[in-house]
Amino acid sequence: MSDPRPLVPDWLVAPGDANALVEQVWPASATRDEHGVLSIGGVPVTDLRDTFGTPLYVFDEPGVRARARRVKAAFDAAAARHGVRARVYYASKAFLSSEVLRWVTAEGLAVDVATGGELAVALATGVDAARLGLHGNNKSVAELERAVDVGISSVVVDSPIEVERLATIADRRGVVQPVLVRVNSGVHAETHDFLATAHEDQKFGFALDAAPGIVARIRELPSLQFVGLHCHIGSQIFGTAGFEESASRVVELHAQLSEDAPVPVLNLGGGFGIAYTSVDDPTPIEQLADGIVDAVARECEVRGIPMPNVAFEPGRSIVGQAGVTLYEVGTVKPVQATDDLQRLYVSVDGGMSDNARPALYGAHYSARIASRTSDEEPALARVVGKHCESGDIVVDAEYLPGDVAPGDLLAVPATGAYCFSLSSNYNFVPRPPVVAVGDGRARVIVRGETIDDLLARDEGLHAPTTEDTL
Ligand SMILES: *Cc1c(COP(=O)(O)O)cnc(C)c1O
């Protein structure tokens, strides 16, 4: 494996123009005005800063809607060619708020949740439980009870213990709960490559050879209805090869299970990759949808079984590209990294608390000065946050105009997925607000935290009441 943090990644090249907005990583509405100021959804970032402050999560609402529409259309068309239906669930863990749920459900997507908290947001938003699926390897009894009570369309079961638990809960209520069984296809995909193994040493799902036993048990239980298999091979995957290999393995099991009774659904999860930097070249979603659904159809035909309805669960690929994080530069410091390599450390007013992915996964991002353009020579830079960790990196390696300076606004694109949802209060930094832009207007969809919000939870700062003690 290559060093995850080389001094300079070998793919990074000095751009001809360090102001240019690389199409595949920015929202479609991102442009610069005649003064060089970046605007998103028709709103200049300088106005966003003046009204909402920094750091700021900015979401291009028409961008999310258009993407949801396009992804749904791609899977609908791919399924229709084989005479079946597709259901596209938005994997809400990528970014969850009531507004974003309204956008994606208005575009016809169903919604996946994985905890009681995510379920509560979806229900509070008014999402029909018949359009909700519940995941997770350790759903609590309370979470399962709530899901069954509201009539959730499917629960994806992940262990024998959970099957018995859920059956008891449904039985007590006199209902029949539809379930899918999560399986582990042994295909483990990571970005460009995939690995196909006989066993996978991880917490999710049943091994392919363990699935028939659990399905037989579910079919014995009158309060559960087995509707299909579920498989999710990973995240940020490019190309169709890993999905096709996994689909072929899962269809084999699906065919075996179809011998006893029809199996109406096959859910192949999410994980479709997006571009974070100029070198990422994601497969168009139409090509992915056709490739995967055609592979399922082929495998069904070979085995002489009817093609099931198909389901998918994209998260990142719905919201990722529509999000931009806006920061203000606080300090710029040249650092001699080696004898012959100098880089600028550009410190911004957020960091790993609003984007944990570089620290968690070594993820790469790109950045641009957003409040102006510059003709200065591009300089190698590392954008870092304000937290007390040397791993507090926002953009590991990027060329920025050499005159980048305190007060500049810096925009980091493709932060719509897994940034807000993984955010923290590390160093007691309040979480930034989330602002939706579009048609020249901006509005807060999630308010920012205040220091008072953070202090409010510290019981040592409040007069004790009798309820606080045992
Ligand atoms: C996280 C997750 C997804 C969504 O993955 P993306 O990479 O965001 O598309 C879908 N299904 C399951 C089961 C997941 O855990």
Ligand as a Chemical Component Dictionary entry (heavy atoms), coordinates in Angstrom:
data_LIG
# 
_chem_comp.id                   LIG 
_chem_comp.type                 NON-POLYMER 
_chem_comp.pdbx_formal_charge   0 
_chem_comp.three_letter_code    LIG 
# 
loop_
_chem_comp_atom.comp_id 
_chem_comp_atom.atom_id 
_chem_comp_atom.alt_atom_id 
_chem_comp_atom.type_symbol 
_chem_comp_atom.charge 
_chem_comp_atom.model_Cartn_x 
_chem_comp_atom.model_Cartn_y 
_chem_comp_atom.model_Cartn_z 
_chem_comp_atom.pdbx_ordinal 
LIG C1 C1 C 0 -23.623 4.149  4.366  1  
LIG C2 C2 C 0 -24.537 3.221  3.703  2  
LIG C3 C3 C 0 -25.094 3.564  2.477  3  
LIG C4 C4 C 0 -24.734 4.830  1.723  4  
LIG O1 O1 O 0 -23.425 4.821  1.285  5  
LIG P1 P1 P 0 -22.923 6.010  0.312  6  
LIG O2 O2 O 0 -21.483 5.703  0.124  7  
LIG O3 O3 O 0 -23.136 7.279  1.036  8  
LIG O4 O4 O 0 -23.712 5.911  -0.925 9  
LIG C5 C5 C 0 -26.024 2.704  1.930  10 
LIG N1 N1 N 0 -26.376 1.546  2.554  11 
LIG C6 C6 C 0 -25.831 1.185  3.740  12 
LIG C7 C7 C 0 -26.264 -0.069 4.376  13 
LIG C8 C8 C 0 -24.902 2.000  4.351  14 
LIG O5 O5 O 0 -24.368 1.637  5.509  15 
# 
loop_
_chem_comp_bond.comp_id 
_chem_comp_bond.atom_id_1 
_chem_comp_bond.atom_id_2 
_chem_comp_bond.value_order 
_chem_comp_bond.pdbx_ordinal 
LIG C1 C2 SING 1  
LIG C2 C3 SING 2  
LIG C2 C8 DOUB 3  
LIG C3 C4 SING 4  
LIG C3 C5 DOUB 5  
LIG C4 O1 SING 6  
LIG O1 P1 SING 7  
LIG P1 O2 DOUB 8  
LIG P1 O3 SING 9  
LIG P1 O4 SING 10 
LIG C5 N1 SING 11 
LIG N1 C6 DOUB 12 
LIG C6 C7 SING 13 
LIG C6 C8 SING 14 
LIG C8 O5 SING 15 
# 
